[in-house]
Amino acid sequence: MSTRKHTALPKARILIEALPWLTRHNGRTVVIKFGGNAMVDEELKAAFAQDVVFLRQAGLRPVVVHGGGPQISAQLEKAGLASEFRGGLRVTTPEMMDVVRMVLAGQVQRELVGLLNQHGPLAVGMTGEDAHLFAAVKRHADVDGERVDIGRVGEITAVDTGAIEALLDDGRIPVVSSIARSADEADEGSPGTGVYNVNADTAAAALAAALGAETLMVLTDVEGLYADWPNSDDVISRLTVSELEKLLPDLASGMVPKMEGCLHAVRNGVRTARVIDGRVQHSILLEIFTDEGIGTMVVPDEGE
């Protein structure tokens, strides 16, 4: 056998390892929350786009949901508007809401759609306002047990998946910005008042549940959920919703919306939810198509 054939063998083994996972996931919907370092590092962005296109070409139905915290903060600073966070949520005035909308739908989403479409006419961008995808009501922050008004921040009350499903059936990749229309009929008129800024982790979880997705994947800037942080960097590779519920009160604030999203998704019919390290190139493919996987997977309780 020639040397060249020898060097190609490991590639064949990798493809064969992926076969049971390709079979299992074929035709299934996967919702991916794009965020963290993967949103700002050029190489990671390009690798993310390749992964999502690979999923689509491998017979899965990927849907991407994104926020844009760093980009929003930078644009608000340019506009002379100070960023303020209460209870881990961005205080969003109607004036700021216009900036949030512009950055998410006009900058972050456009760039991601462009990266995906380098591989073909695949990605279609939309916000939660389009085709009544997300409806939301006003959300308050909990600060030291007090209910605090944080402006145009919303909590999703309804999801209409019709437009997403039509795009998926047409072989497209929906890319969704985490903005929602107001569910309050009286809440209209001046700019920035008919829409809400929604946490992207929460939006991705709500969409995954509404679509009956196979998997929700949340990209983060950590390896997964740590068993005993900061005393140890051992990652919990798998836990049930009941186990997660017990851990929630003690989690670091940045992890709470991600793990709450995973909990909501699995409680509402999504088969698995995973938190994975978006700092690792091709982490999505490693998680879905290899035996080891990476990150933390949340599964239903036994018997559910």
C-alpha positions in Angstrom: 0.0 0.0 0.0 1.4 3.4 -0.9 2.3 6.0 1.8 -0.4 8.3 0.5 -3.1 5.7 1.2 -1.8 5.1 4.7 -2.0 8.8 5.5 -5.6 9.0 4.3 -6.8 6.1 6.6 -7.2 8.3 9.8 -9.6 10.5 7.8 -11.7 7.4 6.9 -11.8 6.4 10.6 -13.0 9.8 11.6 -15.8 9.7 9.0 -16.8 6.2 10.1 -17.0 7.4 13.7 -19.4 10.1 12.7 -21.7 7.6 10.9 -24.0 6.6 13.8 -24.3 10.2 14.8 -25.1 11.3 11.2 -27.8 8.6 11.1 -29.2 9.6 14.4 -29.4 13.3 13.7 -30.5 13.1 10.0 -33.5 15.4 9.5 -33.5 16.7 13.1 -33.6 20.4 14.0 -30.7 21.8 16.0 -30.9 25.3 17.6 -27.5 26.9 18.2 -27.0 30.0 20.3 -24.1 31.9 18.9 -22.3 34.1 21.5 -19.2 34.7 23.5 -15.7 34.8 22.0 -16.9 33.0 18.9 -18.7 36.2 18.0 -15.7 38.5 18.0 -12.7 36.3 16.9 -12.5 36.2 13.1 -11.1 32.6 12.9 -13.7 31.3 15.3 -16.5 33.1 13.4 -15.4 31.5 10.1 -15.1 28.0 11.8 -18.6 28.5 13.3 -20.0 29.2 9.9 -18.3 26.1 8.4 -19.8 24.0 11.2 -23.3 25.2 10.7 -23.1 24.7 6.9 -21.6 21.2 7.5 -24.6 20.3 9.7 -27.0 21.5 7.0 -25.1 19.5 4.3 -25.0 16.5 6.6 -28.9 16.4 6.7 -29.6 18.3 9.9 -31.7 21.5 10.1 -29.7 24.1 11.9 -31.2 27.4 13.3 -28.9 30.1 14.7 -30.0 32.5 17.4 -27.7 35.4 18.4 -27.3 38.3 20.7 -24.5 40.9 20.5 -23.5 42.2 23.9 -20.0 43.5 23.0 -21.1 45.1 19.8 -24.1 46.8 21.4 -21.9 48.2 24.2 -19.4 49.5 21.6 -22.2 51.2 19.6 -23.9 52.7 22.7 -20.5 54.1 23.8 -20.1 55.7 20.3 -23.6 57.3 20.7 -22.6 58.6 24.1 -25.0 56.3 26.0 -23.7 54.5 29.1 -24.3 50.8 29.5 -25.8 49.8 32.8 -26.7 46.3 34.0 -29.1 45.4 36.7 -29.5 41.8 37.9 -27.3 40.6 34.9 -29.6 42.3 32.3 -28.9 45.4 30.2 -31.0 48.4 31.1 -32.6 49.4 27.8 -34.3 52.7 27.3 -36.4 53.3 24.1 -33.4 55.4 22.7 -31.1 52.5 23.4 -33.5 50.0 21.9 -33.1 51.7 18.6 -29.3 51.1 18.8 -29.8 47.5 20.0 -32.1 46.8 17.0 -29.7 48.4 14.6 -26.7 46.5 15.9 -28.4 43.1 16.1 -30.3 43.1 12.8 -28.0 45.5 10.8 -24.5 44.5 11.9 -24.1 41.1 13.8 -26.8 39.3 11.8 -25.6 40.7 8.5 -22.1 39.5 9.1 -23.1 36.0 10.2 -25.5 35.7 7.2 -22.6 36.8 4.9 -20.2 34.2 6.4 -22.7 31.4 6.0 -23.6 32.5 2.4 -20.0 32.2 1.3 -20.9 28.5 1.1 -24.0 28.9 -1.0 -27.4 30.7 -0.9 -28.3 29.2 2.5 -28.8 31.7 5.3 -31.7 34.0 5.8 -31.7 36.7 8.5 -34.7 37.6 10.6 -35.5 39.1 13.9 -38.1 38.0 16.5 -40.4 40.8 15.1 -40.6 39.1 11.6 -43.7 37.0 11.0 -44.5 37.4 14.7 -41.8 34.9 15.6 -41.4 36.2 19.2 -43.9 38.0 21.3 -42.8 39.4 24.7 -44.0 41.3 27.7 -41.9 43.6 29.9 -39.4 41.8 32.2 -38.2 43.2 35.5 -34.8 42.5 37.1 -34.5 41.0 40.5 -31.9 43.0 42.5 -31.5 41.9 46.1 -35.0 40.6 46.2 -36.4 43.8 44.7 -38.3 44.1 41.4 -36.4 46.7 39.3 -37.6 48.4 36.1 -35.0 47.9 33.4 -36.8 49.4 30.4 -37.3 47.7 27.1 -36.2 44.2 28.2 -38.7 41.5 27.4 -39.7 38.0 28.4 -41.0 35.8 25.6 -44.7 34.8 26.0 -45.4 33.3 22.5 -43.4 31.8 19.6 -44.8 31.4 16.1 -42.5 29.1 14.3 -44.3 29.2 10.9 -41.7 31.3 9.0 -38.7 29.3 10.5 -40.3 26.0 9.5 -40.9 27.2 6.0 -37.3 28.3 5.7 -36.1 24.9 7.0 -38.3 23.0 4.6 -36.8 25.1 1.8 -33.3 24.0 2.9 -32.3 27.4 4.3 -30.5 28.3 7.6 -32.5 30.8 9.6 -30.4 33.3 11.6 -32.5 35.0 14.3 -31.7 38.2 16.2 -33.0 38.2 19.8 -35.6 41.0 19.5 -39.3 40.5 20.1 -42.4 42.4 19.3 -44.5 43.7 22.2 -47.5 41.5 23.1 -49.2 44.5 24.6 -51.6 46.1 22.1 -51.3 49.5 23.8 -47.5 49.4 23.5 -47.0 51.2 20.2 -46.3 54.6 18.8 -43.0 56.2 19.4 -39.7 54.5 18.2 -38.3 51.8 20.4 -41.5 51.1 22.3 -43.1 48.4 20.2 -40.2 46.0 20.6 -38.2 44.3 23.4 -34.6 43.4 23.8 -34.5 39.7 24.8 -31.7 37.7 26.4 -30.4 35.5 23.5 -29.9 32.4 25.7 -33.6 32.6 26.7 -34.7 33.3 23.1 -32.8 30.3 21.8 -34.3 28.0 24.5 -37.8 29.2 23.7 -37.3 28.7 20.0 -35.8 25.2 20.5 -38.8 24.2 22.6 -41.3 25.6 20.2 -39.7 23.8 17.2 -39.4 20.5 19.1 -35.7 20.6 18.3 -33.5 17.5 18.9 -30.8 19.6 20.5 -30.1 23.1 21.9 -26.5 24.1 21.8 -25.2 27.2 23.7 -21.8 28.5 22.9 -19.9 30.0 25.9 -16.5 31.1 26.9 -15.9 28.3 29.4 -15.4 24.5 28.9 -18.9 23.7 30.3 -20.5 23.6 33.7 -17.8 23.2 36.4 -18.5 20.7 39.2 -16.8 22.8 42.0 -15.7 26.2 40.6 -13.3 27.8 41.6 -11.8 25.0 43.6 -11.7 22.6 40.6 -11.9 22.9 36.8 -13.6 19.5 36.4 -16.5 19.8 34.0 -19.8 18.0 34.5 -20.2 16.2 31.2 -23.8 15.1 31.7 -26.6 15.9 34.2 -30.4 15.6 34.4 -32.8 18.5 34.7 -33.4 17.7 38.4 -29.7 17.7 39.1 -29.4 21.0 37.3 -32.3 22.5 39.1 -30.5 21.8 42.5 -27.3 23.5 41.2 -28.9 26.6 39.7 -29.0 28.8 42.9 -25.2 28.5 43.3 -24.1 29.2 39.7 -22.1 32.2 38.6 -24.5 34.9 37.3 -23.2 34.6 33.7 -24.0 30.9 33.6 -27.6 31.3 35.0 -29.4 32.3 31.8 -27.6 29.6 29.8 -28.4 26.8 32.2 -31.9 28.1 32.8 -32.3 28.0 29.0 -31.1 24.4 28.9 -33.5 23.5 31.7 -36.5 25.1 30.0 -35.6 23.5 26.6 -35.3 19.9 28.0 -38.4 20.3 30.3 -40.3 21.3 27.1 -39.5 18.5 24.8 -36.0 19.2 23.5 -34.1 15.9 23.7 -30.7 17.3 24.9 -29.3 20.8 25.7 -25.6 21.3 25.6 -23.3 24.1 26.8 -20.1 24.0 24.8 -16.8 26.0 24.6 -17.1 28.4 21.7 -13.4 29.2 22.0 -12.5 25.8 20.5 -12.6 25.7 16.7 -15.3 23.3 15.4 -16.6 22.6 18.9 -20.1 22.1 17.4 -18.9 19.2 15.1 -16.9 17.7 18.0 -20.0 17.7 20.2 -22.4 16.3 17.6 -20.3 13.9 15.6 -17.8 12.3 18.0 -18.1 9.7 20.7 -16.4 11.8 23.4 -18.3 15.1 22.9 -17.2 18.2 24.8 -18.9 20.5 27.3 -21.9 19.8 29.5 -25.1 17.9 28.3 -28.4 18.3 30.0 -30.8 15.4 29.6 -34.4 14.6 30.9 -34.8 12.8 34.2 -34.8 9.0 33.9 -38.2 7.7 32.7 -39.3 11.0 31.1 
